Amino acid sequence: MKKTNIYYLIIFLVLSSCSTVIIPSKSIDPNEMLISDEGMIIGTIALQTTNNANKIKYTFDYSSDKIEISENKSIDKKESGNVIIAPPRSILLHHEPDFIDGEFAVYFFKIKKINGNFHFYGLTTTDIVGTGMGTAELNTFTKINIPFEVEKGKIKYLGEIKYTEKVNQLGGRRIERIPQVNFEVKRERDTKKFNEMFPKIKLE
């Protein structure tokens, strides 16, 4: 390998290692407590470990059912929020999940809010794409609808949000990636794993 190529590879690896890594389960306090009218849900997000090497961030947005979502409307943070996963990067994407299930990297997340009805309404994935001048970030928004309820004084299990991509060949090297988001309840699996990680938190 030429020295120039080695130099750029080292620069790339250094920059990649400095990328912000966000693992949602890191925000779960092992001694989690609820106050006032608060409640909490615990769920999992499963990301396919193949066909997504260019993805650097997944942002799942949610809001209160009292809010009508529009592109030009600011949303009160007390009534909304998001769950972000930004896996560590090197030459390829390397997940640091809470556990692996088949070909999926699975991450626990929590949402703690004042009691009420909410729903996940969108997923934004951020990809690194090549351009004539180097690389750039490309955001893709996918509309979703996953309702959930936060109940005062309770820590409840939600289920699994699963992200996959359907890859269509368009001819030659051209491909089309179609995001797919599904929801499934995997209580037995998730409760067992959660209790191993957070034995002091009673999950309903």
Sequence and secondary structure as in RCSB ss.txt:
>XXXX:A:sequence
MKKTNIYYLIIFLVLSSCSTVIIPSKSIDPNEMLISDEGMIIGTIALQTTNNANKIKYTFDYSSDKIEISENKSI
DKKESGNVIIAPPRSILLHHEPDFIDGEFAVYFFKIKKINGNFHFYGLTTTDIVGTGMGTAELNTFTKINIPFEV
EKGKIKYLGEIKYTEKVNQLGGRRIERIPQVNFEVKRERDTKKFNEMFPKIKLE
>XXXX:A:secstr
  HHHHHHHHHHHHHHHTS  B GGGG  TT    TTEEEEEEEEEEESSS TTEEEEEEEEEETTS   TT   
 GGGEEEEEEB  BSSSB    SEEETTEEEEEEEEEEESEEEEEEEEEEEEEEEETTEEEEEEEEEEEEEEEEE
 TT EEEEEEEEEEEEEEEEETTEEEEEEEEEEE  HHHHHHHHHHH TTS   
